[in-house]
């Protein structure tokens, strides 16, 4: 069994003329006036028709939303604030001392002590890659990544891990090969100086 509201919402889509559809939209607005607690469910039913392929259906759905909005009771923020101050859970003005307000805000302190959140001098965009081939650009970008990650130190410049370490070792027909461990001379010298 369909309700009156179901039939009105269906008329938004299947009404024979624009007058029938607009009348259904106005009556949907009257349903909102009679049942103010059902605002969101009513809007959900009409919203489906706003996405219809038919222009007439979308127009009627828009008229229905306008009628619903016209019949929504105005919001009184003073009554909500009075209810919150009357409740025992609400805190007094002493709870608001740590909040930011315009009366206590000082822009001078922010300018003197604040750190820039995101800034750029634009130097990263000034690099001219036109004279570099692909390998040079790749080497330059790797150097930039190492610098950003903090890996541009004396020890990190030894290339303890390089591209050849990351490549998979090829297997020979006789079986897997064992790679001899080679220690760079600079690494041995660092150990002697300390």
N, C-alpha and C positions, 0 to 999 in steps of 0.2 A: 504494500500500500504506500503510495507516495504522498508526501505531505504537501501543503500549500507552498512552502518554501522551495521544495524540489521542483514543483511545477513552474514557479516563477523563475528559478534559475535556468530551467530548461527552455523557457520562453525567450531568454536572452539569446539563445542560439537558434531556436527553431521558429521564432515569431514570424508571421507571414509578412508584416510590414514594419517600418521603422516606428510607427505609432504604437503598435503592440509591444515592441521591444522596449520602448521608452516608458510605457505604462508599467511594464513588469519591473523595470529599473526603479521607478518611483515607489512601487509597492514593496520592493526589497528594502528601500530606505525606511519605509514605515515599519517593517519588521525589526529593523535596528532600533527604532524609537521605542517599540513595545518590549524588546528584549535587549537591554543595553549590555548585559554580561556576555552576549554571544557575538561580540564584535569580531574577534579573530576567526572564529569558525565561519562566520558569514563572509568575511573578506577572502578566506581560503576558497570558498565555493565559487566566488565571482572571479577570482584571480585566474582560474583555469581558462575562462573565456577571454581574458585579455590577450592570451597567446594564440587565439584562434586564427585560422587562415582567412576567415571571412571578415571583411571590413565592417559590415553591419553588426556582426557579433562583437567585435572589439569596441565599436562605438557604443553599443548598448551596455557592455561591461563597464566602460568608462563612466557612462551616465549612472550606472548602479553604484559605483564607488563614490561618485559625487553625491548621490542621494544618501548613501550610508554616512559619509563624512558630515553632511549637513544635519544629520540626526544624532550625531554623537554629542553627548553632554560635554560642555566645556570643562576643561581641567582646572581645578582650583588648587594651586600649589600651597596656598596659605593653610588650607584645611589639612593637608598632609603634614606640613611642618608643625602645626599645632598638635596633631596626633603623635608625632615623634617626640616632642618635648614632654608630653604628658606621660609617655610610657616610661617605666622604671629602667628599661635597658638603655635608653638614650643617655649619652654623656652630656655633661654641662660644658660651659665655655672653657673650662680648664683642660679638656681633652683636645681642644683645637689649637693649642699653643705650638705644636710642632708642624702644623700645616703652613703652607706658603700662602700668603695673602698679599694683596697690593699695598696694604698699609705698611707692611714690614719688608717689602721687597726693595733691595738697593741694587740698581744696575751697575753702579761703580764697583761693588764687591765682585760681581760676576765678571766684569771686564778685567779687573786686576788679578783675580785669583783663578779664573776659569781656564780650563784647557780647551783648545780647539777640538771639536768632535771629529770633523772630517775636513781636512784642508789639503790643498795641493797647490804648489807653485807652478805646476804645469810642465815641469822639467821632463817628466816621463813621456810627454808628447812631443818634445823637441828633437828626438833622435831621428836622424835621417837614414833610413834603411835603403835608399835608392841605390847607393853605391856598393851595397853588400850583396853577396850571393846567399843562398839558403844556409850554407854551413856557417858562415860568419854571423848571420842573424841568430841562428840557433845557439852558437857559442856565446854571443852577447846576452841573449835572454837567459841562458843558464847561469852566467855570471851575475846577472841581476837577481835571479831567484836565490842564489847562494847568499848574496849580500842582504836581501830582505829577511832571510831565515837566520842570519847571524852566523853563517858558516864561512865567512871570509876571514879566517884567522890563520896564523902561521901553520898550525897543525892541519887545518882543513885544506890549505893550499897544496898539501902534499899529494892530493888526490888519492887518499887511501882507498876510496871507493870510486871507481870511474865506470865509464860505459862498458868496458870489456868485462868487468866483474858482473855486470847485470845480464850479459848475454848468456844464453844456455850453452853449456859445454857440449860439443859434438861427440857422439860415441864412435869409437873405431870398431872395426869388425872383430878385433880381438877382445873387446870388452871395454869397460869404462876406463878412462885414463885418469891418473892421479896427477894433479898439477902441483909442481914444486912451489913451496912458499918462498916468496922473494920479499925481503924487507928493504925498503928504500934506505939509502945512505943517510938522508936527512933525518929520518926517524931514529936511526942509531945514534946520530950525533946529538939529538935532543936528549936522549937518555944519558949520554956521557956528561953533558953540561949541568944537569941538575943533581 
